[in-house]
C-alpha cells in the first residue's frame, strides 16, 4: 500500500480535473496510474449514515478497501471495523485503532488466525458450525460470539452470502445449546448478511424477524440475554439506501423494542465507492475503420477485476491534451497480454492520443485491494493522493 499519507490538497469540486492534470504532469508518466481519494466525501457519507441509521454502529468491512488514509479517516469519524483475517486485523491495529473496535466477522477461521485474535485482544467473532465452536473453545475461549444465520434469498443481490455462510433454522437450537451449555462459550448476539448490493429492502425485515426468533430460542434455552444484532452489509450510497434504512429501523422497533440492544452493521462499499477516482494513461492506440481501440496502464488484473461484475457503477471521463470534437466508438484494454484484459467495450469517447488521461469514477470498492502482479505489471502499489473538496 503506497499512500502520500498526511499530504492533503484542498480543492473546489470543479477543480478536480485541473488537479488530476497537474498530478499526472508533475509526478506520473504513462505506465503509472494513480488514485485520488476525496476525504470530504467520506465525511459526507458518514453524516448520511448517522442521519439514516442513528442507532446503528458501522463496522467498516476492511476487505473492501484497505487504504490507510481511508481506514484512519473512518476511525476518526467514529467507525469500527469488520476484519476477516490476520492481515486485516493487523492493518487496523497498525493505525493505532483499538482491538475493541474490531469484529472478526469470518464464520470460518484458520486456527492460526484464531490464536492471533486471542493474542492481540480481538474478542468478538461470528460462527455458524459446531467445529468453529470447538476451535474457538480451544484457542480463544474468552471470545464472545455472534451466531451467523442464513439470510433470506435477496432478489438482485450481486453476491448472495447465504450460499456460503449461515446456519439453517433447524440448526439454530442445537448449535446454540452446544456453544453455550456444552462448550461454555458466550453467545452475545446474532448476525446476518443479505448479500452484496441488496436491491430488495424487505429482505432486511425478514432477516431481522429471523434474528428475533434466535433471541427467543436462546431465552428458551436459558442462555444469558443476548445484546447484539449485526445486520451485515449490502449498502450503497443511492436513493435505495434511505429506503433500506427506513425498513431496518421500523423492523428493529417491531421485533426488538429493547432500548439496550446494540445494533451494528458491516458496510463495505458504502463508504469508499464514490470517494476514489482512478486516473489512467493511454499507452497505446489502434484505429480500425470507424472504431478505435485504446490500451491503458490499468486492467482487470488490477483495479478493474471486480468491474467485470459491476461495471455499470463506474463513470468514465477522458481528459485530452488536445480538444477533440469527434466522438468515436471505442474499446479500452488493460496492459497485460491476456485477451480477456478488457476494461470497456463499445463506448463513445472523443478521439484520444498517446499519454492522454482516462479517468474512472466510483472506483473505491473492491478495486485496488484486488490488484496482482500478473504479467509483471505491479498493480499492488498504485499510489493514492489525498484531497478534500469543498463547494466553493
N, C-alpha and C positions, 0 to 999 in steps of 0.2 A: 504494500500500500504506500503510494507516494503522494504526499499532500503538502502544499505550501501552507501548513498549519500556522495560524496566527496572523497571516497577511490577508486582511480583508479590504476589498475595494468597495467603496460606496458609489453606487451608480443609479441614475434615474432609469425607470423601466424602459424608456425609449432610447436609452444609451447603451443597451446591451450589445447591439450589433457592432458599434464602434469599439467597445471593449474587446469583443471577440477578435475583431480585426487587429487590434493593437497587440494582443497576446500572441496571435499567430505570427505577426510580423516580427515581433521582438524576441520570441522565445521558442518558436516551433517551426521547423521546416517540414515539408511534406514527408510523410512517413511517421510522424509523431502526433497522433490525435491527443486531445485533452478534454477534460470536463470542466464545467463551470457550475458551482453549487451556490444557489441563492439562499442564504440563511434567513432572509426575511420571509421567504415562502414557508420555511419550517415554522417560523413564529406564527404566521397567519393560520397554518394548518393546525397547530396546537390550540390556538384560540377557537378555531372551528370545532375541534374535538371537545374541548371543555364546555363549549356552549351546547353542543348536541348531546354530549354524554357527561353531564356534571357529576355523576356518581360512579363513573367507570374509569378505573386507573389504567392507562395504556402501558402495556409491557411490549415495547417495540421489538418485532421479530428481526433479530440481528442478521439472520441469513439473507434478508432482502437486500441489504447494502451495508457493508462493514466500515465504510468511510469514517475515520476517526473524528473528523470535524462534525459530521452528522450525529454520531453517537453522543459526542460531548455536548452538542447543542441541545439534543433531546433531553439529556440528563439535566442540564441547566434549566430546562423548561418544566421539569418535574416528571419526566417519563421514567419508567422502569424498563427491564429488558428480558426478553424471551430468548434463551440460548439453547442450542441443541447439541453442543459438542464441547470438548476441552478447548479447542481453538477459539470458539465464540465466547466462552466464559472468560478465557484469559484476555481476549481482546477488550472486553468490557472492563475487567478488573485493572488492566494496564492503564486505563484512563482515569484511575482514581475513584471508580464507582464502587460502592459497597456491594458485597455478595448478597446482602439482604434485599437488594434491588433486582435480583435475578431469579427467574423461574427456569428450571431445567426442563423445558417443555418438550421433551422427546420421550414418548412412551416406551421405547425400546433402546436401552443404553448398554454400551460395552462395559464390562466390569472395570476396566481401567478408567473410563470416564466417570463412573460412579465413585470410585476411590478418589479421583481428583476433586469432584464436587464436595466430598466429605472433607478433604484436606483444606480446601480454601473457604469452606463455610457456606456453600450454596445448599440451602436446606429446604427447598421446595421443588417437587418434581411431579410428573404425571406418570401414570401406569395404566395398563389395560390387560394384564395377564398374570397368572399365578407365578410363572417363572420370574417375572420382573419383581414381584414381591419378594421372592426368595433371594434374588441378587441384592436388593436394597436392604433386606433384613441382615444379610451377612456383611455387607460392605459399607452401609450408611444407615444404620438403624435409627439415628436421630432425625432423619429426613422426614418432613411432612409430605403427605401425598394428596394428589388430586386424581380421582378416578376419571379417566378419559372414556366418554361414552360415544358410541357411534351416532353421528348426526343424521337426521333425515336426509334423503337424497335431495340435493339442491338443484333445481332447474336452472340451467345456464351457467353453473359453476365451471370455471376453467379447469380446475383440478379438484374433484370431489375427494375430500380427505377420508371419508368413511370407507373407501375401498381398502385402505391400509390400516387405519387406526380406529380404536374404539370398541368397547365391549357391547355385546348384543344384550337385549333386555333380559333374556333368560340367564345370562351370565352374571348379572349385577349382584344379586343376593349372595350366591356362593362365594364370589370374589371379595365382596366387602367383608363377609364373615371370616374368610381366610386371612385377609390382610390385617384386620383389627383384632379379632378374637383368637386367632391361631398364631399368627406371626407377631402380634402385639405392636403393630405399627400404627401411626396416627394418620387416618384419612380425614383431611380437614375440608374437603370440598369436591366439586365436580367440574370437569372441563369438557368442552366440545369444540369442534371447528367445522363449520358448514361447507368449507371449501373456498378456494381462491376465487375472488371476484364474484361473489354471490349476486344473483340477479333477482331473486325472489325474497323480499323482506319477510314474508310469512314463515319462511323456514326457520328463522330465529325464534319465533314464538313457539313453534313445535319443539325445537331443541330445548328451550327454557322449560317448557312443560315437562319434557322428559327428564330434565335435571331435577325438577321438583319431586318427581317420582323417586329418584335415587335418594334424595334427602329423607323422604318418608320411609324408604326401606331401611336406611341407616338408623332412623329413630326406632323402627320396629325391632331391629337387631340389638338395640341398647348401646349403640355406638355414640360416644360423646358428640354433642351438637356440632354439625359441620358449619364452617364460617365463610367459605369462599366459593363463588361462582365465576368460572372462567368462560367467557363467551367466544373465545377464539378470535379469528380474523375474518378476512373476506371483504374488507372495506376499501373503497376508492373514494377520492375526493370528487364526487359527482353529485348531481341532484338526488340520486338514489340514496346517498349516504344519510341525508336527513330523514328520508322515509324509513330506512332501516333503524335509525336511532329511535324514531318515534315508536316503531313496533317493539323494539327491545325494551324501552323504558316502560311502556304500557304492560308488557308481559311480566317484567320484574315486579311491578306493582301488584299485578293479579296473582302471581304464583309465589312471590317472596315478599310478603308485607313486612318482614323483619327489618327494621331500620339499621340493625347492626351487621347485616350481611355485607361482606366485602366483595365487590364486583370488579373483576379485572378483564382485560381483553388483550389480544395479541396482534395488533395491527402491523402489517408489513408495508406494503406498497403505499398505503395512505399517506405516509409522511414523505418519503424520498421521491416518489414517482415524478411529480411535476417540478421538483426543486432542482433537478440535474439536467443540464444541457450538454450534449456531446458534440464536439467540433472535429470534423474530419477534413482531410485534404484530398483533392482529386490528384491521383498519382498516375492515371492512365486514361486513355480515351480511344474509342473506335467508332467511326461513322459507317453505318451500313444503310444506305438508302435514306429513308426518312427517319430512321431510328438511330439513337446514339447510345453507346454503352460506355459507362464510366467505371473506373476502379478507384477505390478509396482505401485509406490506411486503417480501416477497422472492418470487422466482418462477423460472421456467425460463430467463429471460434473465439470471439471476444465479446463485446458488449451486445451484439445483436442475436446471440443464440436464443434467448427467450422470445425475441420478437417473431420467431417462427410461429409462435402460438398467439401472440397478442400485438401484432404489428399495427393493428387499427388504432392503437393508443398513441402511436409515435407521430409527431409532427416533423415535417421536413422543410427546411428553408435554405436555398442556395445563396451564397454570398460571392458574387463575381467581382473580380478586379476591374472588369470592363462591363459596361452596360450592354445587355443583350435583350432585344425585344422578341427574338424568335423563340417560340416555345416548341420544344421537340419531345416526342415520345422517347422515354429514357429508361434504361436499366442500370442499376448500381450493383457492382460486385465488390466483395471484400478482397484482401490482398493475397490470400492463400491460393494454392494451385488446385484446390478442390472445386469441382464444378458446382457443387451444392452451396458454395460460399456466395450466396446472392442475397443482398440486403433489401432491394426493392426492384420490382419489375413493372414495366409498362406504366410509368408515372410521367406526368407532364412537368418538364423543367426547362428553364431558359438554357440556351446552349452555354456550356461551361468550358473553361480552358484548364490546362495544367496548373496546379497549385491553387486553383480556386477552392473555396470552402463549401462544404455541405454540412449544415447544422441540423442536428436532430434533437427535438424537444421531448419532454416526458420520458427521459432515459434513466431515471434513478432507481427503478425497481428491477431487481434480478438482472442486472446488466454487467457492471464492472466486476461484480463478485463472482461471475462465472467465467472470467477470462482464462485463456490457456496459452501455451507456447507452441501450439501446433504449427508445423511448417517453419519453425524458427522465429515466428513473429510473437514478440513478447506482449501479450495483452493483459498481463498481470500488474503492470506498474504504470498504467495510464495516469498521468498526474491530474490533480483537481485544483482549480483556482477558486478561492472563496470571494463571494461578493454579497452585498446586501443592497437590495433595490429599495428605492423609495418612490413615492408617487409624484415627485416634483421633477 
